[in-house]
Amino acid sequence: MVNDERLMPSALFGMMHELIKERLGEDWATGSPSVDEFMATLAINAQSLDGVHLVGEPELFQGEVRLTLWIDFPVIDLGDVDEVAFELFGRVAPEMLLSTRTVGERTMEYRFLAGSLESGHVGELELIGPYVAEFARLHGLRRADHHRFHA
C-alpha cells in the first residue's frame, strides 16, 4: 500500500489505470469502438449539454483522449461541474467509469477511464471559462488557507 499521507488524485488515477491494464490487458484502451469513433461520440454528446460549449475538437495526445469544454453558467459548488462531467461520461461509458477530479488554478480537470470489460478509452476532460476560473480561485483559497467556507 502507498505510504503517502495524502494520495493525490493523479497518483490514485495512475494506480487504478495500471490495475486495469494488469487485469484487463495492456491493449484494453485500444479496442472497440475506435478512438476516432469515441472522440466523435464525445463531441456530439458534449455539444448537446446545456450551457456547455466544446472548445475545438477532442484530440488524441500520447494515447489519451483530451477534450475541453467551456462552461457558460455560474458554478456555485463542485456539484455543478461534476454534473457536466458525469452527464457526459454517463453517455459514453457503457459499463465502466473511473474518474478523478482535480481543481486547477483556473480549471477543473477530470481524468477518466471509460468503456467495458473488453475495451475502453483513457482521457482527460478539462472544464474552462470565467465561471470555472472564479470557482477554482475561491476553492483554492479555501484549501490553501484552511478556511471552511464553500466556494
One Martini backbone bead per residue (centre of mass of N, CA, C, O) as a GRO file, in nm:
protein
  151
    1MET     BB    1   0.101   0.032   0.014
    2VAL     BB    2   0.067   0.358   0.037
    3ASN     BB    3   0.253   0.609   0.246
    4ASP     BB    4   0.106   0.847   0.193
    5GLU     BB    5  -0.075   1.079   0.348
    6ARG     BB    6  -0.162   1.197   0.053
    7LEU     BB    7  -0.344   1.105  -0.210
    8MET     BB    8  -0.341   1.189  -0.523
    9PRO     BB    9  -0.536   1.181  -0.794
   10SER     BB   10  -0.309   1.109  -1.002
   11ALA     BB   11  -0.200   0.863  -0.847
   12LEU     BB   12  -0.461   0.704  -0.830
   13PHE     BB   13  -0.513   0.685  -1.129
   14GLY     BB   14  -0.251   0.537  -1.204
   15MET     BB   15  -0.310   0.285  -1.034
   16MET     BB   16  -0.579   0.208  -1.173
   17HIS     BB   17  -0.470   0.185  -1.459
   18GLU     BB   18  -0.272  -0.042  -1.400
   19LEU     BB   19  -0.484  -0.244  -1.299
   20ILE     BB   20  -0.647  -0.261  -1.557
   21LYS     BB   21  -0.415  -0.361  -1.737
   22GLU     BB   22  -0.355  -0.615  -1.571
   23ARG     BB   23  -0.654  -0.741  -1.582
   24LEU     BB   24  -0.739  -0.656  -1.908
   25GLY     BB   25  -0.495  -0.543  -2.054
   26GLU     BB   26  -0.286  -0.350  -2.245
   27ASP     BB   27  -0.520  -0.323  -2.491
   28TRP     BB   28  -0.781  -0.195  -2.372
   29ALA     BB   29  -0.736   0.117  -2.499
   30THR     BB   30  -0.757  -0.017  -2.826
   31GLY     BB   31  -1.039  -0.074  -2.890
   32SER     BB   32  -1.372  -0.089  -2.889
   33PRO     BB   33  -1.415   0.169  -3.002
   34SER     BB   34  -1.271   0.373  -3.173
   35VAL     BB   35  -1.118   0.664  -3.112
   36ASP     BB   36  -1.272   0.826  -3.327
   37GLU     BB   37  -1.554   0.740  -3.236
   38PHE     BB   38  -1.529   0.838  -2.945
   39MET     BB   39  -1.472   1.139  -3.010
   40ALA     BB   40  -1.736   1.186  -3.163
   41THR     BB   41  -1.924   1.114  -2.927
   42LEU     BB   42  -1.825   1.331  -2.738
   43ALA     BB   43  -1.892   1.577  -2.913
   44ILE     BB   44  -2.195   1.532  -2.948
   45ASN     BB   45  -2.261   1.525  -2.640
   46ALA     BB   46  -2.139   1.799  -2.557
   47GLN     BB   47  -2.326   1.975  -2.753
   48SER     BB   48  -2.599   1.884  -2.580
   49LEU     BB   49  -2.522   2.057  -2.347
   50ASP     BB   50  -2.613   2.279  -2.121
   51GLY     BB   51  -2.392   2.547  -2.104
   52VAL     BB   52  -2.202   2.405  -2.328
   53HIS     BB   53  -1.873   2.422  -2.493
   54LEU     BB   54  -1.684   2.326  -2.747
   55VAL     BB   55  -1.329   2.319  -2.768
   56GLY     BB   56  -1.294   2.223  -3.039
   57GLU     BB   57  -1.152   1.906  -3.056
   58PRO     BB   58  -1.093   1.612  -2.994
   59GLU     BB   59  -0.786   1.459  -2.878
   60LEU     BB   60  -0.477   1.293  -2.938
   61PHE     BB   61  -0.252   1.228  -2.651
   62GLN     BB   62  -0.056   0.987  -2.580
   63GLY     BB   63  -0.325   0.787  -2.601
   64GLU     BB   64  -0.515   1.031  -2.517
   65VAL     BB   65  -0.808   1.183  -2.451
   66ARG     BB   66  -0.893   1.527  -2.535
   67LEU     BB   67  -1.109   1.775  -2.370
   68THR     BB   68  -1.286   2.094  -2.405
   69LEU     BB   69  -1.495   2.294  -2.184
   70TRP     BB   70  -1.730   2.553  -2.180
   71ILE     BB   71  -1.865   2.732  -1.912
   72ASP     BB   72  -2.204   2.910  -1.916
   73PHE     BB   73  -2.224   2.907  -1.587
   74PRO     BB   74  -2.266   2.922  -1.271
   75VAL     BB   75  -2.038   2.817  -1.009
   76ILE     BB   76  -2.109   2.704  -0.684
   77ASP     BB   77  -2.024   2.392  -0.703
   78LEU     BB   78  -1.911   2.079  -0.761
   79GLY     BB   79  -2.183   1.976  -0.875
   80ASP     BB   80  -2.190   2.145  -1.135
   81VAL     BB   81  -1.937   2.010  -1.272
   82ASP     BB   82  -2.003   1.713  -1.225
   83GLU     BB   83  -2.259   1.706  -1.396
   84VAL     BB   84  -2.121   1.745  -1.663
   85ALA     BB   85  -1.918   1.514  -1.659
   86PHE     BB   86  -2.127   1.274  -1.585
   87GLU     BB   87  -2.314   1.310  -1.822
   88LEU     BB   88  -2.105   1.249  -2.035
   89PHE     BB   89  -1.997   0.977  -1.928
   90GLY     BB   90  -2.279   0.832  -1.927
   91ARG     BB   91  -2.291   0.834  -2.254
   92VAL     BB   92  -1.982   0.675  -2.304
   93ALA     BB   93  -2.013   0.455  -2.061
   94PRO     BB   94  -2.134   0.139  -2.067
   95GLU     BB   95  -1.988  -0.003  -1.778
   96MET     BB   96  -1.728   0.189  -1.720
   97LEU     BB   97  -1.605   0.418  -1.452
   98LEU     BB   98  -1.320   0.634  -1.405
   99SER     BB   99  -1.264   0.917  -1.179
  100THR     BB  100  -1.082   1.226  -1.145
  101ARG     BB  101  -1.047   1.527  -0.954
  102THR     BB  102  -0.918   1.861  -1.043
  103VAL     BB  103  -0.823   2.167  -0.907
  104GLY     BB  104  -0.724   2.430  -1.055
  105GLU     BB  105  -0.654   2.756  -1.098
  106ARG     BB  106  -0.883   2.769  -1.373
  107THR     BB  107  -0.973   2.461  -1.347
  108MET     BB  108  -1.121   2.149  -1.445
  109GLU     BB  109  -1.018   1.803  -1.392
  110TYR     BB  110  -1.081   1.487  -1.572
  111ARG     BB  111  -0.995   1.179  -1.528
  112PHE     BB  112  -1.040   0.882  -1.751
  113LEU     BB  113  -1.220   0.568  -1.758
  114ALA     BB  114  -1.384   0.416  -2.045
  115GLY     BB  115  -1.615   0.127  -2.073
  116SER     BB  116  -1.538  -0.205  -2.085
  117LEU     BB  117  -1.408  -0.517  -2.035
  118GLU     BB  118  -1.284  -0.521  -2.333
  119SER     BB  119  -1.293  -0.192  -2.366
  120GLY     BB  120  -1.129   0.144  -2.394
  121HIS     BB  121  -1.069   0.474  -2.246
  122VAL     BB  122  -0.837   0.743  -2.215
  123GLY     BB  123  -0.860   1.064  -2.026
  124GLU     BB  124  -0.939   1.428  -2.058
  125LEU     BB  125  -1.129   1.672  -1.884
  126GLU     BB  126  -1.178   2.022  -1.951
  127LEU     BB  127  -1.279   2.299  -1.756
  128ILE     BB  128  -1.386   2.626  -1.863
  129GLY     BB  129  -1.394   2.962  -1.767
  130PRO     BB  130  -1.496   3.216  -1.564
  131TYR     BB  131  -1.661   3.041  -1.364
  132VAL     BB  132  -1.442   2.832  -1.311
  133ALA     BB  133  -1.215   3.022  -1.225
  134GLU     BB  134  -1.358   3.137  -0.976
  135PHE     BB  135  -1.405   2.874  -0.831
  136ALA     BB  136  -1.106   2.784  -0.818
  137ARG     BB  137  -1.007   3.023  -0.656
  138LEU     BB  138  -1.189   2.981  -0.405
  139HIS     BB  139  -1.105   2.690  -0.353
  140GLY     BB  140  -0.804   2.754  -0.308
  141LEU     BB  141  -0.841   2.937  -0.064
  142ARG     BB  142  -0.976   2.733   0.121
  143ARG     BB  143  -0.736   2.527   0.117
  144ALA     BB  144  -0.483   2.708   0.182
  145ASP     BB  145  -0.627   2.855   0.451
  146HIS     BB  146  -0.838   2.662   0.597
  147HIS     BB  147  -1.110   2.732   0.517
  148ARG     BB  148  -1.476   2.687   0.596
  149PHE     BB  149  -1.585   2.743   0.298
  150HIS     BB  150  -1.791   2.777   0.022
  151ALA     BB  151  -1.707   2.790  -0.341
   0.00000   0.00000   0.00000
